[in-house]
Amino acid sequence: MVTRKEVAELAGVSEATVSRVFNGLGPMKEETKQRVLEAAKTLNYHPNAIAQSFARRRSGNLGVVLPYVPKVHLFSTYYFSEVLSGIGAKVKEMGYDLLLMFRSQDEESDYNDVFRSQKVDACIILGAADTPRERQQLKKLEEGGHPFCLVNQHFTGERFNEVDADHTAGSYSAVKHLLEKGYSRVAFLNGSSQFSNSGDRRQGYIQAMREAGMEPENLAHLYYEGNYSRTSGYRAAAAVYERRREIDAVFAANDRMAIGLMQGLRELGWEAGRDVAVIGCDNSDAARVTDPPLTSVAVPFYEMGSLAAQRLLEQVNGEPGGFQLKLDTELIIRQSCRKA
């Protein structure tokens, strides 16, 4: 029996392109379409009629569910803009359209409604918090057989489709670097515990500090929590400054908090790179232009978005699902953690 893969190889296209030709989905160059049809004729390939019937009921859209936060410019944040750019580029490449959907954190959401309306064939969920209600809704999606994927978030004990980064290793590398540079009193400014990357970064921080001889129970005075906003970093500056005799470096769980912290400390007379070391996480564009430039853990958000879209649309087109992917991070060293 001739397979779709064999047709794709003969035509010199992807399997997804073969599926789109026979299912009539998305825009396509006529030359590409004819190449696929000729390859199918040569190989005597006949697509499954039932699968075709199902596919024709598809929308040709990939949905992205985003958190709605009033008065927050979501698309100006490095994380969301990079992930969405990666998703958008891959969706276009694979011949689909992108549909953005917003939901408030406090509203009773039923993700199944997105599929019942036949607006999307699959969806990527961004900004999912680990709450009982969220877990329940995701499990209902899974039980309904609807293709979905989480990006930059995982749920302990569940095996949802997910594309994440190795935040534990990234955090560990940042704190380890500070310790190797001679800093010994490293504080940690984390984000909300509702997000898995906060827990992962905390784990990396504890691992590095433990290797340096400091147990978790002795680190409480070095732990601060923000909400991943620049404002929360700025507000944390006063508390960090109060303990300046006990702190010589700070690792912040994202660049926005790190930059807010640096601003607040500067107003109090404490300069990053001179009086205290600061490292952020994301390696955003802003990290390159702060004064001093911010050392940061680079997270491949664009690649995460692209890979999530690719694997999810491949699943829509008949490939097996069930993927949990974790991409590497990299520490980018700049002047904010220079030892005086």
C-alpha positions, 0 to 999 in steps of 0.5 A, spaced: 500 500 500 502 506 497 503 511 503 503 519 503 510 519 505 512 516 499 508 521 495 511 526 499 518 524 497 517 523 490 514 530 489 519 533 493 514 536 498 512 535 506 507 530 508 503 536 510 503 539 503 500 532 500 495 532 506 493 539 504 492 538 496 488 532 497 484 535 503 483 542 499 486 546 505 489 552 505 493 556 499 498 553 495 502 554 488 499 551 482 505 548 480 506 544 487 499 542 487 500 539 480 507 536 482 503 532 488 497 530 483 502 527 478 506 523 484 500 520 486 498 518 479 505 515 478 504 511 485 497 509 484 496 513 491 488 513 493 487 517 500 483 514 505 475 517 503 473 517 510 479 521 512 478 526 507 471 527 509 473 529 516 478 533 513 473 537 509 470 539 515 476 543 518 477 550 518 484 551 516 485 555 522 490 554 528 488 557 534 492 561 539 489 562 546 492 568 550 490 571 557 487 577 557 489 582 562 486 589 562 491 595 561 497 590 559 500 591 552 501 583 551 504 584 544 509 588 547 512 583 551 518 579 549 515 572 551 509 573 547 511 577 541 517 571 540 512 565 541 507 568 536 512 570 531 514 563 531 507 560 531 505 565 525 511 563 521 510 556 521 503 556 520 504 560 514 509 555 511 504 550 512 498 553 509 494 554 515 491 561 518 492 563 525 486 565 529 487 569 536 483 568 542 483 572 548 480 569 555 480 572 562 483 569 568 477 569 572 472 567 567 469 560 566 472 558 560 471 551 556 476 550 551 471 545 548 467 551 545 473 553 541 472 546 537 465 546 537 464 552 533 469 549 528 473 555 528 479 551 529 482 545 528 487 545 533 489 550 539 496 552 542 495 555 549 499 560 552 499 563 559 496 557 562 496 557 570 496 551 574 490 551 577 485 546 579 480 549 574 485 549 568 487 542 569 480 540 569 479 544 562 485 541 559 483 534 561 476 535 558 480 537 552 484 531 552 478 526 553 474 530 547 480 528 542 481 535 541 489 537 539 492 542 543 499 544 545 502 548 551 508 552 550 512 554 556 508 551 561 507 543 564 503 540 569 506 535 573 503 528 573 499 530 566 502 528 559 499 534 555 502 536 548 507 541 550 513 545 548 518 548 554 525 550 555 529 547 560 528 553 565 532 548 571 538 548 567 538 555 565 537 558 572 542 553 575 547 556 569 546 563 571 547 562 579 553 557 578 556 563 574 555 568 579 558 563 584 564 562 580 565 569 579 566 570 587 559 572 589 556 568 595 550 571 597 545 570 591 538 572 592 532 570 587 527 574 585 522 569 582 515 569 578 508 567 580 508 559 583 502 558 578 507 557 573 511 551 572 517 555 569 517 559 576 518 552 580 523 550 575 527 556 576 527 555 583 529 548 583 535 550 578 537 556 584 536 551 589 541 546 586 546 551 585 546 554 592 546 547 595 552 545 591 555 551 594 554 549 601 547 552 602 541 548 604 534 551 602 532 552 609 537 557 610 535 561 603 528 564 605 531 571 606 534 571 599 528 569 596 523 574 593 517 574 589 514 578 583 509 577 578 514 577 572 512 585 571 517 590 570 513 594 576 514 588 581 522 588 580 522 595 581 518 594 588 522 589 590 528 593 589 527 596 596 526 590 600 533 587 596 536 594 598 534 593 606 538 587 606 544 589 602 549 587 607 546 580 606 546 580 598 551 581 593 547 578 587 540 577 584 538 572 579 531 575 576 526 570 573 525 574 567 528 580 564 522 585 565 523 584 573 531 584 572 530 591 569 525 594 574 530 592 579 536 595 576 532 601 576 529 601 583 536 600 586 539 605 582 535 610 585 537 608 592 544 609 590 546 601 588 548 600 581 548 593 578 555 591 575 558 595 581 555 594 587 551 588 586 550 583 580 544 582 576 542 577 571 535 576 568 532 571 564 529 571 556 535 575 553 530 580 551 532 586 546 531 590 552 537 586 555 542 589 550 540 596 551 540 597 559 545 600 562 549 596 564 547 591 559 544 585 562 546 578 563 541 574 561 539 566 560 537 566 553 530 562 552 528 560 545 521 562 545 521 563 537 523 556 536 518 554 541 512 557 538 514 554 531 515 547 533 509 547 537 505 549 531 509 544 526 508 538 531 500 540 532 499 541 525 502 534 523 498 531 528 492 534 525 494 531 518 494 524 521 501 524 525 501 521 532 501 526 538 503 525 545 509 530 545 513 533 550 519 537 548 524 541 552 529 546 548 536 548 551 537 555 554 544 559 554 547 564 558 549 570 555 554 574 559 554 582 559 556 587 564 551 587 569 554 581 573 561 584 572 565 583 579 568 590 581 
